Amino acid sequence: MVGANLKSETMKLMEKRSGIEAEMNAIIEQLCQPGGPGLSGNLVDSEGFPRADIEIPVVRAQRHRLAELKNDHQEITEKINVNIQVLHSAKLTSTPKESGVEMNQNASVVNVGASVSLQNLALRDSHGANDVDMISGVPFAMVDEIADASPAAEDGLQLGDQIVKFGNVKAGDNLLQRLASESQVNQGHPILVTIMRQGALLNLSVTPRTWQGRGLLGCHFRIM
């Protein structure tokens, strides 16, 4: 019961973190729109005068709010990491949820695995490609179960990872069927997977494959 309560608390923290990330992305999108000041661009022109093309008080308020959200995000992430370590050490297991998808070889469920080829695209205080990556990272599913010694665990997928893209699958309709099809069609072949982890976008090379346990990857996805 304690483990179940801890997992429930962790999932609520993850949902709260997702809300913070959504607000951060909205602010970033506003600051980084064409002609905007970016996350840390100058608010004065080349002659040292306040820029007339932007509302400086609004920009300052947005940047201040973004800094607050970053701090909140870090605090929640630290709590999540502690809970996840406890859950992993306890080796908790649970049955698949109706709102999720457990990737196996059946059409109704899909088990996922991944070979690690990580590229950290963490949010930074500059206006550039990383800002665009952060804006475009809209997760549609979350990893809430990973079996020990499974392909997913061995290849680097972690509890709490939020799926932004799984091969050709992005947010949309019929996600369960599309995830299942993507995994089955690419069995034995790498799939590019983009995830959100602790506020950063990461790229994984995922290879669905058979192993001693259920499915092709041994993890469970909860649709967000």
Secondary structure, DSSP 8 states (H G I E B T S, - for coil): -HHHHHHHHHHHHHHHHHHHHHHHHHHHHHHTSTT--TTT--SB-TTS-B-SSS-HHHHHHHHHHHHHHHHHHHHHHHHHHHHHHHHHHHT------TTEEE-SSSTT------B-----EE--SSSSHHHHHHHH----EEEEEE-TT-HHHHHT--TT-EEEEETTB-SSS-HHHHHHHHHHHTTTS-EEEEEEETTEEEEEEE-----SSSSSS-EEEEE-
